[in-house]
């Protein structure tokens, strides 16, 4: 029997069944000669319960990993405050070996966006000019990645950073300060449901490269073919009108396939998920695409896929095993071909490996069409569909 329960029901149960407190553990690291501390302070960097703790901001800045940055001395210039920007994270979590994807939302009236962002660890003597990911960014959303090298550190610990997108003149258009938490890799004190049961897909790596991420998908250059009755300027089907191939017209364009959002929600021994996809294909119909004027039309489809199943969590190694996975079934009428079932998409697999890397990161390792894949999920505090934006 299928167990289909609405996402809202699960979300309510998840909220009521979870504590809203994140517990971390600290160790005595005073004997560690590699521990980074402020030159005038001997307190352990990760003893966050000690109000006298001082972290060497320059040492933190040196171990921050950013892509294609330019280092600059001093502080980020004053902001012009020409736009009210928001980020998709309230707190930025980092853990060894995982880079976090961070998105910046520009307001609707800010048409030009920004191609670069300043980043500075609070208290550091330098800041970084980091170009946004060109392929993944748009006029309304900018994307960059951040990672941390913890070799000389003993996580967990935290620090603050300033993030300031800037215009072509180098003037910041707004500034935001966020807390960054560097987590301990392999800390299994958390579980799929604790402290929060909601996990959002961050990106997919195929053969070592990021292939897809929310809002960033596959693009395919393709074409459609049709004909034009020149005398009456009518766009028509070539074959149905007996047109020779020499008169066929080809309209070229780009098809898009994007997963905008995927979420896993763990509740008791069950998991439920949503996968939201947008497809935009070239429309071959001569009644929509005009083969006389060359105006190309598109077919767009927005679909919410729902799936569910069981899971078992092993707290000794942080691994999750999925079983009994199912998705919503719909009956599709194909006319003369009959009525056939269509199943919602489901990407998680019973045969894949799922590991909680830290309290806030879950990693899927599998293989698709012979290619190795890694998918990263990040824990979310609130069960909010799509995406939440923070000042």
Long-range contacts (C-beta under 8 A, 24 or more apart in sequence): 2-326, 2-329, 3-270, 3-308, 3-326, 4-306, 4-308, 4-328, 5-272, 5-308, 7-265, 7-272, 7-274, 7-306, 7-385, 10-265, 10-267, 10-272, 11-198, 11-265, 11-383, 13-267, 14-193, 14-196, 14-197, 14-198, 14-265, 14-266, 14-267, 14-383, 15-383, 17-193, 17-197, 17-267, 17-268, 18-193, 18-194, 18-195, 18-196, 18-197, 19-194, 19-195, 20-195, 20-196, 20-381, 21-195, 22-190, 22-195, 22-359, 23-189, 23-195, 24-48, 24-156, 24-189, 24-359, 25-187, 25-189, 26-156, 27-154, 29-154, 32-154, 34-151, 34-152, 35-152, 35-153, 35-154, 36-60, 36-152, 36-153, 44-154, 45-153, 45-154, 45-157, 46-153, 46-154, 46-155, 46-156, 46-157, 48-156, 48-157, 48-158, 55-157, 55-159, 57-121, 57-122, 57-123, 57-124, 57-125, 57-159, 58-121, 58-124, 58-125, 58-126, 59-152, 60-121, 60-124, 60-159, 61-120, 61-121, 61-124, 61-125, 61-126, 63-148, 63-149, 63-150, 63-151, 63-152, 63-153, 64-119, 64-121, 64-128, 64-146, 64-147, 64-148, 64-161, 65-99, 65-146, 65-147, 65-148, 65-149, 66-119, 66-128, 66-130, 66-144, 66-145, 66-146, 66-147, 67-130, 67-131, 67-133, 67-144, 67-145, 68-130, 68-131, 69-119, 69-128, 69-129, 69-130, 70-128, 70-129, 71-126, 71-127, 71-128, 72-126, 72-127, 72-128, 72-129, 73-125, 73-126, 74-125, 74-126, 74-127, 75-120, 75-127, 76-118, 76-120, 76-127, 76-162, 76-164, 76-172, 76-175, 77-118, 77-166, 77-170, 77-171, 77-172, 78-172, 79-164, 79-171, 79-172, 79-173, 79-174, 79-175, 80-167, 80-171, 80-172, 80-173, 81-173, 81-174, 82-110, 82-167, 82-173, 82-174, 83-107, 83-110, 83-173, 83-174, 84-174, 84-391, 85-165, 85-173, 85-174, 85-176, 86-389, 86-390, 86-391, 87-163, 87-176, 87-178, 87-389, 87-390, 88-387, 88-388, 88-389, 88-390, 89-178, 89-390, 90-178, 90-381, 90-388, 90-390, 91-178, 91-179, 91-180, 91-181, 92-146, 92-161, 92-178, 92-179, 92-180, 92-181, 93-180, 93-181, 93-183, 93-358, 93-360, 93-361, 93-378, 94-146, 94-147, 94-148, 94-180, 94-181, 94-182, 94-183, 95-155, 95-182, 95-183, 95-184, 95-185, 95-357, 95-358, 95-360, 95-361, 96-148, 96-149, 96-150, 96-155, 96-185, 97-185, 97-357, 98-147, 98-357, 98-358, 98-361, 98-363, 98-376, 99-145, 99-146, 99-147, 100-145, 100-146, 100-147, 100-202, 100-378, 101-143, 101-145, 101-202, 101-203, 101-213, 102-143, 102-144, 102-145, 102-146, 102-163, 103-141, 103-142, 103-143, 103-215, 103-387, 104-132, 104-141, 104-142, 104-143, 104-144, 104-163, 104-165, 105-140, 105-141, 105-389, 106-139, 106-140, 106-141, 106-142, 106-165, 108-140, 110-173, 111-139, 112-139, 112-167, 113-137, 113-138, 113-139, 113-140, 113-142, 114-142, 114-165, 114-166, 114-167, 114-173, 115-142, 115-168, 116-165, 116-166, 117-142, 117-144, 117-163, 117-164, 117-165, 117-166, 118-162, 118-163, 118-164, 118-165, 118-166, 118-172, 119-146, 119-161, 119-162, 119-163, 119-164, 120-161, 120-162, 121-159, 121-160, 121-161, 122-159, 122-160, 122-161, 122-162, 122-177, 127-162, 129-166, 132-165, 135-216, 136-213, 136-215, 136-216, 138-215, 141-215, 143-213, 143-216, 146-180, 148-180, 148-182, 150-182, 150-185, 153-182, 155-182, 155-183, 155-184, 155-185, 156-181, 156-182, 156-183, 156-184, 156-187, 157-181, 157-182, 158-182, 176-391, 181-360, 183-358, 183-359, 183-360, 183-361, 184-358, 185-357, 185-358, 186-318, 186-357, 186-358, 187-358, 187-359, 188-315, 188-316, 188-317, 188-318, 188-356, 189-359, 190-356, 190-358, 190-359, 190-360, 191-313, 191-315, 191-356, 192-266, 192-271, 192-311, 192-313, 192-320, 192-356, 192-362, 193-266, 193-267, 195-359, 195-379, 196-379, 196-380, 196-381, 196-382, 197-265, 197-266, 197-267, 197-383, 198-263, 198-264, 198-265, 198-379, 198-380, 198-381, 198-382, 198-383, 199-263, 199-264, 199-265, 199-266, 199-362, 199-377, 199-378, 199-379, 199-380, 200-261, 200-262, 200-263, 200-377, 200-378, 200-380, 201-259, 201-261, 201-262, 201-263, 201-375, 201-376, 201-377, 202-376, 202-377, 202-378, 203-375, 203-376, 204-373, 204-374, 204-375, 204-376, 205-373, 205-374, 205-375, 205-376, 206-368, 206-371, 206-372, 206-373, 207-371, 207-372, 212-258, 212-259, 214-259, 214-260, 214-261, 214-262, 214-387, 215-258, 215-260, 216-258, 217-256, 217-257, 217-258, 217-259, 218-256, 218-257, 218-258, 219-254, 219-255, 219-256, 220-254, 220-255, 220-257, 221-252, 221-253, 221-254, 222-252, 222-253, 222-254, 222-255, 222-282, 223-250, 223-251, 223-252, 223-253, 223-282, 224-250, 224-251, 224-253, 224-282, 224-283, 224-284, 224-289, 224-296, 225-249, 225-250, 225-251, 225-284, 226-251, 226-284, 226-286, 226-289, 226-291, 227-286, 227-291, 228-291, 228-292, 230-292, 233-292, 234-292, 235-286, 235-287, 235-289, 235-290, 235-291, 235-292, 235-293, 236-286, 236-291, 237-286, 249-291, 249-294, 251-282, 251-289, 251-291, 251-294, 251-296, 253-282, 253-296, 253-298, 255-279, 255-280, 255-281, 255-282, 256-280, 260-386, 261-385, 261-386, 261-387, 262-347, 263-380, 263-383, 263-385, 264-348, 264-362, 264-377, 265-383, 266-311, 269-310, 269-311, 269-312, 270-308, 270-309, 270-310, 270-311, 271-308, 271-309, 271-310, 271-311, 271-322, 271-348, 272-306, 272-307, 272-308, 273-306, 273-307, 273-308, 273-346, 273-348, 274-304, 274-305, 274-306, 274-307, 274-385, 275-304, 275-305, 275-306, 275-307, 275-344, 275-345, 275-346, 275-347, 276-302, 276-303, 276-304, 276-305, 276-386, 277-302, 277-303, 277-305, 277-345, 278-302, 278-303, 279-303, 303-344, 305-344, 305-345, 305-346, 306-344, 307-344, 307-345, 307-346, 307-348, 309-348, 317-355, 318-355, 318-356, 318-357, 319-353, 319-354, 319-355, 319-356, 320-354, 320-355, 320-356, 320-362, 321-350, 321-354, 322-348, 322-349, 322-350, 322-352, 322-354, 323-350, 325-349, 325-350, 347-375
